[in-house]
Amino acid sequence: MTNVGNSAASRDKAFYLHPYTNLKTHETVGPLVIERGSGVHVFDDSGKSYIEGMAGLWCTSLGFGEERLVEAAARQMRKLPFYHSFGHKAHDPGIDLAEALIGMAPVPMSKVFFTSSGSEANDTVVKLVWYHNNALGRPNKKKIIARQKGYHGVTVASASLTGLPHLHRDFDLPIAGILHTDCPHFYRYGEDGETEEDFAIRMANQLEQLILAEGPDTIAAFIAEPVMGAGGVIVPPASYFDHIQPVLKRYDILFIADEVICGFGRTGSMFGSQTFNLKPDIITVAKALSSAYLPIAAVMISEPIYQTMVSQSEKIGTFGHGYTYSGHPVSAAVALETLKIYQERDIVGHVRSVAPTLQQGLRRFADHPLVGEVRGVGLIAGVEIVADKVTKAPFDPKLAIGGHVARFAQDHGLIVRAMGDTIGFCPPLVITAAELDDLVDRFGKALDATLAMVT
Ligand code: PLP
C-alpha cells in the first residue's frame, strides 16, 4: 500500500467513497472534516465553527449534544443492545415507539413497521402496496406515481420514485411501473397569466390525465412529500393537495405521504400532513424521528391496509419482509426520548414562534440581484438563484452558481446545501431567533460575495 500520509484529508481521499459527491472533484477538493457539534453549531478540525443551517441532512432536529439522547442510548445499550422482532419476538422500546407514533399520527393509523432509513421505509412501502393489491385480487393495479423533483431515497425502488435525473442516469432506473407527474413549482412552471389556484388545478388535471392514459386499474398509489426537500424546497400552492386528493379517491389510488423531512414539527405542525391537510393511507418518517442520533425510520399504515396484509400473510404463511435492524432497540429508545423532548419543550410551538425570523429574514433578499425566489414554511426554506430576475433565466449550469453560494456561506461560517441553483435551509428545530438572525446575516454575506464574483 502506498503511503497516504497522516492527515484526515489525505486518508479520506485514499479510502473513503463519498455518498452523493462529485467523485472527481473530491480528488482535489476538501473534505471538510467535522469534529464535534454543540447546539446548532458544528466545528471542523481546525476549530472553526459553523451554524449547521441544514441540520446535517435535514435531520438533526434537536441540534448537537443533546445529553438526554446520549443517556437514552447508553441506558438501552446496557440493558439490551440488540434484539429483533421477527417471528413474534418483541422488546419494550419498539413497542413503546410504535404506540407513541400511532398516538401522534396526523390521521388514524393502525400499525408501524420500522426500518433504518427513509429509503428503506419508502422501499418497504412499494412492496406493501404491491402486496396489498395482490391480496385484493388486483394484480394489475401496481403502478406508483411520484413527482418530478420529488425525493424518496436511493434504494432501487425508492430511487425510482425519486424524480431527479442524476439518481436514475446510468443506474438503469427507474424500474418499470414507476411514473412521474408534474412538479408543483408555480414560480418555475406556472404559465403566463395563470394564478396559483389555476396552476394547482392544472397540476391535478395533469395527474388525472396521466391516470386515465395509463388506465386507472393499473395505478396503485401516489407518493408525495408535503414540501419537496432535496428537489429544491418546493412548497406547493396552498390548494394543490386539495385538488390532488379527490383525483386519487376517484380512482381508488392510495396516498403515501413521505414525511421524512416534514415530520415532527418542521413545517410548523407536528406533520406536514397537518400543514397541508393531507389524508394519507401510508406515512413514512425518518430523520427527526430520532433527531438523527441513531438510524431509524418508520412506515405507518392504515387499518384497511393492515387487514389485507393479515389475510395475505395467513395465506402465504408469513409476511416475508423485515430487516435485521427493524426497530433496533437502541435506535427506538433514542427515538422515544426524542418524541418526549418534542412534547416537553413544545417543539411545534417553538418552530411557530421562530419561523418568521427565518422566513421574513430570507425574504429580505427578495430584491437582491441574484435572487429569483425565496420560498419556505416553518423552518424549511429555499432561495433560488437566477441570472436574470425578470426572465427567471438561470445561470449557465457549468458555473454551478449554487455551489459558489454554499462555499461562500461556508467561508462565513454557515453550512447550507446547494440543490442546483437553489440554496436550502433546514436548521435544527431548537434554533433560537437570535441564531436565525445570525444565519440570515451570514447568508447575506455569501450572496454579496457571489454577486461580486459574477459582476
Ligand atoms: N424521503 C425524503 C423526503 C428524504 O428527504 C430522504 C432523504 O433525504 C429520504 C426519503 C431518504 O432517506 P434516507 O437518506 O434516510 O434513506
Residues whose N, C-alpha, C, O or C-beta is under 5 A from the ligand:
A	BS01	PLP	S117 G118 S119 E120 Y151 H152 G153 E225 G229 D258 V260 I261 A286
